[in-house]
Amino acid sequence: MNAPVSIYLTEAERAAIAERGASGTRKRVARWMAAAGRGMATLGAILLALLMALVTWDYYVTAPWTRDGRVRVQVASVAPQVSGQITELRVGDNQYVHQGDVLYVIDPFDFEVALREDKAQAQQRAADLQVKEVQSERRQRLSSLATTPEEQQTSAGAAVQAKAVFEAAQQQVAQAEINLRRTQVRSPVNGYVTNLMMRVGDFAHEGVTNISVIDTDSYWIDGYFEETKLARICIGDRVEAKLMGYAQPILGHVATVTRGIGVSDAASGTQGLPNPNPVYTWVRLAQRVPVRIAIDSVPPGIPLVSGMSTTLTIEDAGAADDRPWLDRAVAEIETRLFDVLDGPPARPGCIPATTTERATPATLPVDEQKSAPTPEQINPGLAPGMSASPRNRS
């Protein structure tokens, strides 16, 4: 029989064979560990990508931010209160004006004539009143032998009628004075004249708008947030608004939330019947709800132009956090993950069911009637007292 080969191997050969076997085992272990490492790295990358996708999805769906924001402003539509030809234009397009500045002037000639006529008529009515009051007073003091009760009543009634006619004439004078002042059309607000199309020589019609002034004290921002994000919005929350083309944000706060938007399903069809839109169960679009943002501060060099687009980000007013940035980032990720699993928690009491606050009343200076002169001031010494002699009148 043949003996085993190993019997004839030397110690060196057996050591070499054992070393080759151990080296092969180490290589197999190294290959397995490398494969396991690649698998763990791949799994970690997948988990990280999934985590980032979930956080990003939650941010886009529930975080209170939007690119759909617009700068808004109130515009004062100025219309003359009297009609006439424009004889003087004192402003230019995009010029800044203060409240009370004259924008343009209407030809005042007709109104000056009307005022002089009304003053002359008031003077006539005053003289008639003075005479009739003295006559009535004299007749009231006469005895029954010199006059009758009927004559006394007639003279007293004539004095009352003359007084009413005089007061009406005074009102006509006051109206004529105000109309004359209204020939100078003034700006009701501080702001910029916009889209100026009028020229000297145009005819201004009473009550017809012919010039507009942007009220620079009334700027605000409307943010159109998806309804899925309203649970994160509270009245008073701090807001950062970035205009397109400007890096520095405008700072503001949430002022109000609109309580109603249009419903297309409520529109009537051609026969007056409800006209609901078709519903696709696999698609449910969130509606946009306007949120008004009050502007607190505007960085220098940023002009506010109504209609400009803004990106709005809302921050919790009481969310000041002094923790390190890493702790804040971890907490933010945890919050996003819980939002994905359980839905975003609503912040109670953020949008009150009933708004009790009242807006500050806005007022505009109006024309006031000046104190009217008395008949004696209009016609001094015309009707002396009852006991005074006409010969002694001065």
C-alpha positions in Angstrom: 0.0 0.0 0.0 1.0 3.6 -0.7 1.7 5.7 2.5 0.0 9.1 2.9 1.8 11.9 1.1 2.0 13.9 4.3 4.3 11.3 5.7 6.9 12.3 3.2 6.5 16.1 3.6 9.0 18.1 5.5 8.2 20.4 8.3 8.8 23.4 6.1 6.3 22.1 3.5 3.7 21.4 6.1 4.2 25.0 7.6 3.8 26.5 4.1 0.5 24.5 3.5 -0.9 25.7 6.9 0.1 29.3 6.2 -1.7 29.1 2.8 -4.8 27.8 4.5 -4.8 30.6 7.1 -4.2 33.2 4.4 -7.2 31.9 2.5 -9.4 32.1 5.6 -8.3 35.7 6.3 -9.1 36.6 2.7 -12.5 35.1 2.9 -13.2 36.9 6.1 -11.9 40.2 4.7 -14.1 39.7 1.6 -17.1 39.0 3.8 -16.4 42.1 5.9 -16.0 44.3 2.9 -19.2 43.0 1.4 -21.0 43.5 4.7 -19.5 47.0 5.0 -20.7 47.9 1.5 -24.1 46.5 2.4 -24.2 48.6 5.6 -23.1 51.7 3.7 -25.8 51.1 1.1 -28.4 50.6 3.8 -27.2 53.7 5.6 -27.4 55.8 2.5 -30.9 54.5 1.7 -32.0 55.2 5.3 -30.4 58.7 5.1 -32.0 59.4 1.8 -35.4 58.2 3.1 -35.0 60.4 6.2 -34.1 63.4 4.1 -37.1 62.7 1.7 -39.5 62.4 4.7 -38.2 65.6 6.3 -38.3 67.5 3.0 -41.8 66.2 2.2 -43.0 67.3 5.6 -41.3 70.7 5.2 -43.0 71.3 1.8 -46.4 70.0 2.9 -46.9 71.3 6.5 -44.2 73.9 7.3 -45.7 77.5 7.3 -44.0 78.9 4.3 -45.0 79.9 0.7 -43.7 81.4 -2.4 -47.1 82.7 -3.2 -47.0 86.1 -1.6 -47.8 89.6 -2.9 -47.1 93.1 -1.7 -50.4 95.0 -1.5 -51.3 98.7 -0.9 -54.3 100.9 -0.7 -54.8 103.4 -3.5 -56.8 106.6 -3.0 -58.9 107.3 -6.0 -59.2 111.1 -6.1 -62.3 112.7 -7.7 -63.2 116.4 -7.7 -66.3 117.5 -5.8 -67.0 120.2 -8.3 -66.9 120.3 -12.1 -64.8 122.6 -14.2 -61.8 122.9 -16.5 -58.4 122.1 -15.0 -56.3 125.3 -15.2 -53.3 124.2 -13.1 -51.6 120.8 -12.6 -49.1 120.8 -9.7 -47.9 117.2 -9.7 -46.2 114.8 -12.0 -46.3 111.0 -12.4 -44.7 109.1 -9.5 -44.2 112.3 -7.5 -44.4 112.0 -3.7 -47.1 114.2 -2.1 -48.1 114.8 1.4 -51.7 114.8 2.7 -53.3 118.1 2.0 -51.0 119.1 -0.9 -52.8 120.6 -3.9 -52.8 118.2 -6.9 -54.6 120.4 -9.4 -56.8 123.5 -9.6 -60.2 123.8 -11.3 -61.1 127.2 -12.9 -62.5 129.2 -9.9 -64.2 132.0 -11.8 -67.7 130.6 -11.8 -67.5 129.7 -8.1 -66.3 133.2 -7.2 -69.2 134.7 -9.0 -71.6 132.3 -7.3 -70.2 133.2 -3.9 -70.6 137.0 -4.5 -74.1 136.5 -5.7 -75.0 134.4 -2.6 -73.4 137.0 -0.3 -75.4 139.8 -1.9 -78.6 137.8 -1.5 -77.7 137.1 2.1 -77.2 140.8 2.7 -80.7 141.5 1.2 -82.3 138.8 3.4 -80.5 140.2 6.5 -81.9 143.7 5.8 -85.4 142.3 5.4 -85.1 140.3 8.6 -83.8 143.3 10.6 -86.7 145.5 9.5 -89.4 142.9 10.1 -88.0 142.0 13.5 -88.2 145.7 14.6 -91.7 146.1 13.1 -92.9 143.0 14.9 -91.4 144.2 18.2 -93.0 147.6 17.8 -96.4 146.1 17.0 -96.2 143.8 20.0 -95.8 146.8 22.3 -98.7 148.8 20.8 -102.0 149.0 22.7 -105.2 147.4 21.4 -106.3 150.9 20.3 -103.4 151.2 17.8 -103.3 147.7 16.4 -105.2 144.4 16.4 -104.2 140.9 17.4 -104.3 139.9 13.8 -101.8 142.5 12.8 -99.5 141.5 15.7 -99.7 137.9 14.5 -99.0 138.8 10.9 -96.0 140.9 11.8 -94.6 138.2 14.1 -95.1 135.6 11.4 -93.4 137.8 8.8 -90.4 138.2 11.1 -90.1 134.4 11.5 -90.4 133.8 7.8 -87.7 136.5 7.2 -85.4 134.7 9.6 -85.9 131.4 7.9 -85.1 132.9 4.5 -82.0 134.6 5.9 -80.7 131.3 7.4 -81.2 129.6 4.1 -79.3 132.4 2.4 -76.5 131.9 4.9 -76.3 128.2 4.0 -76.1 129.1 0.4 -73.1 131.3 1.2 -71.5 128.5 3.2 -72.0 126.1 0.3 -70.5 128.6 -2.2 -67.5 129.1 0.0 -66.9 125.4 0.3 -67.3 124.9 -3.5 -64.7 127.6 -4.1 -62.3 125.9 -1.8 -63.0 122.6 -3.5 -61.6 124.0 -6.8 -58.2 123.1 -5.3 -58.2 119.3 -5.3 -55.9 118.0 -2.5 -54.3 114.7 -1.7 -56.1 112.8 1.0 -53.0 110.6 1.9 -49.3 110.6 1.9 -48.0 108.7 -1.1 -47.1 108.6 -4.8 -49.2 109.9 -7.7 -49.5 107.0 -10.1 -50.6 106.5 -13.6 -51.1 110.2 -14.2 -53.0 110.7 -17.5 -54.6 114.1 -16.9 -53.4 117.4 -18.5 -54.1 121.1 -18.1 -57.2 121.9 -20.1 -59.0 118.6 -19.3 -62.5 119.0 -17.9 -63.0 117.5 -14.5 -66.4 116.0 -13.8 -67.8 115.9 -10.3 -67.4 112.5 -8.7 -65.4 111.0 -11.6 -61.9 109.8 -10.6 -59.1 111.3 -12.6 -56.0 110.8 -10.4 -54.8 108.1 -8.1 -52.4 108.3 -5.1 -50.7 105.3 -3.6 -51.0 105.4 0.2 -47.4 104.7 1.4 -48.7 104.3 5.0 -50.8 101.3 4.1 -48.5 98.7 2.6 -49.0 95.1 3.7 -48.3 91.6 2.3 -50.8 88.9 1.5 -49.5 85.4 1.7 -51.6 82.6 0.1 -50.9 79.6 2.3 -52.2 76.1 1.6 -54.9 75.0 4.1 -52.6 72.1 5.2 -50.3 74.8 6.7 -52.9 76.8 8.7 -52.4 74.6 11.7 -48.9 76.0 12.1 -49.9 79.7 11.8 -50.8 81.9 14.7 -51.8 85.6 14.9 -48.7 87.5 15.9 -46.1 85.1 14.6 -43.0 86.6 13.2 -42.7 86.6 9.4 -39.7 87.0 7.0 -40.6 88.1 3.5 -38.0 87.9 0.8 -38.6 89.9 -2.4 -37.3 88.6 -5.7 -34.0 90.2 -6.4 -33.3 91.3 -2.8 -31.4 89.2 -0.3 -32.4 91.0 2.9 -35.8 90.0 4.2 -38.7 92.3 5.2 -39.8 91.6 8.7 -43.4 91.6 9.8 -46.0 89.6 11.7 -49.3 87.8 11.1 -52.1 90.2 11.4 -55.3 88.4 10.3 -56.4 85.3 8.4 -59.1 85.6 5.8 -62.3 83.9 7.0 -63.7 83.0 3.6 -62.7 82.1 0.0 -64.7 81.4 -3.1 -66.2 77.9 -3.6 -66.5 76.8 -7.2 -69.1 74.1 -6.4 -71.5 76.8 -5.2 -71.7 78.4 -8.7 -75.0 77.9 -10.5 -75.3 76.2 -13.8 -77.1 77.4 -16.9 -80.5 76.3 -15.4 -79.8 77.7 -11.9 -78.9 74.2 -10.6 -75.8 73.5 -8.5 -72.7 72.8 -10.6 -70.3 70.7 -8.6 -66.9 69.9 -10.0 -65.9 66.3 -10.6 -64.0 64.8 -7.6 -61.0 62.5 -8.2 -60.5 60.4 -5.1 -56.8 60.0 -5.8 -56.2 63.7 -6.1 -57.2 66.2 -3.3 -55.7 69.6 -3.8 -55.3 72.0 -0.9 -57.0 75.3 -1.1 -55.1 78.6 -0.7 -56.2 80.9 2.2 -55.0 84.5 2.2 -53.1 85.5 5.4 -52.4 89.3 5.9 -48.9 90.2 7.0 -48.4 93.5 8.7 -45.0 95.0 7.8 -42.8 96.0 10.8 -39.5 97.0 9.2 -38.1 97.3 5.7 -34.3 97.2 5.1 -32.8 100.3 3.6 -32.6 100.3 -0.2 -35.6 98.0 -0.7 -38.5 99.7 -2.5 -42.0 98.5 -1.8 -44.0 98.1 -5.0 -47.5 96.8 -5.0 -47.7 93.5 -6.8 -44.1 92.3 -6.1 -43.7 88.6 -5.4 -42.4 87.4 -2.0 -41.4 84.2 -0.3 -42.9 84.1 3.2 -41.6 82.1 6.1 -43.5 82.1 9.4 -41.7 81.5 12.7 -43.3 80.8 16.1 -43.4 84.1 18.0 -42.4 82.2 21.2 -40.0 79.8 19.7 -36.7 81.5 20.8 -34.2 78.7 21.4 -30.7 79.2 22.8 -29.6 75.5 22.3 -26.6 74.7 20.1 -27.4 74.4 16.4 -26.8 70.6 16.4 -29.4 70.1 19.2 -31.8 72.4 17.4 -31.3 70.4 14.1 -31.9 67.1 15.8 -35.0 68.4 17.5 -36.3 69.8 14.1 -35.7 66.4 12.5 -37.6 64.6 15.3 -40.4 67.1 14.9 -40.6 66.5 11.2 -40.6 62.7 11.6 -43.4 62.9 14.2 -45.3 65.2 11.8 -45.0 62.5 9.0 -46.3 59.8 11.3 -48.9 61.6 13.4 -49.7 64.7 11.3 -48.8 68.3 12.3 -50.2 69.2 15.7 -52.4 72.3 15.7 -51.4 75.2 17.9 -54.5 75.9 20.0 -55.8 79.4 20.3 -53.8 80.7 17.3 -56.7 81.8 15.2 -59.6 82.8 17.4 -63.0 81.6 16.5 -64.4 85.1 16.8 -62.4 88.3 16.3 -63.2 91.0 18.8 -60.6 93.5 17.8 -61.7 96.6 16.0 -59.8 98.4 13.3 -58.5 101.9 14.1 -61.0 104.3 12.5 -59.6 106.2 9.6 -60.6 109.8 9.3 -60.2 112.5 6.6 -60.3 116.3 7.3 -63.6 117.7 5.9 -64.8 121.2 5.1 -66.5 122.9 8.0 -68.9 125.8 7.9 -67.5 129.0 9.3 -69.5 130.9 11.9 -72.2 132.9 10.1 -72.5 136.6 10.7 -75.6 138.1 12.3 -77.9 140.5 10.4 -76.5 143.4 12.5 -73.0 142.4 11.5 -74.0 142.3 7.8 -76.0 145.6 7.9 -74.8 147.5 11.0 -77.2 150.3 12.2 -79.9 149.5 9.5 -82.7 148.9 12.0 -82.4 150.9 15.2 -84.1 150.0 18.4 -87.8 150.5 18.9 -87.3 153.5 21.2 -84.6 155.2 19.0 -85.5 158.1 16.8 -84.7 157.8 13.2 -83.4 161.4 13.2 -80.7 160.4 15.8 -79.5 157.4 13.8 -75.9 157.6 12.9 
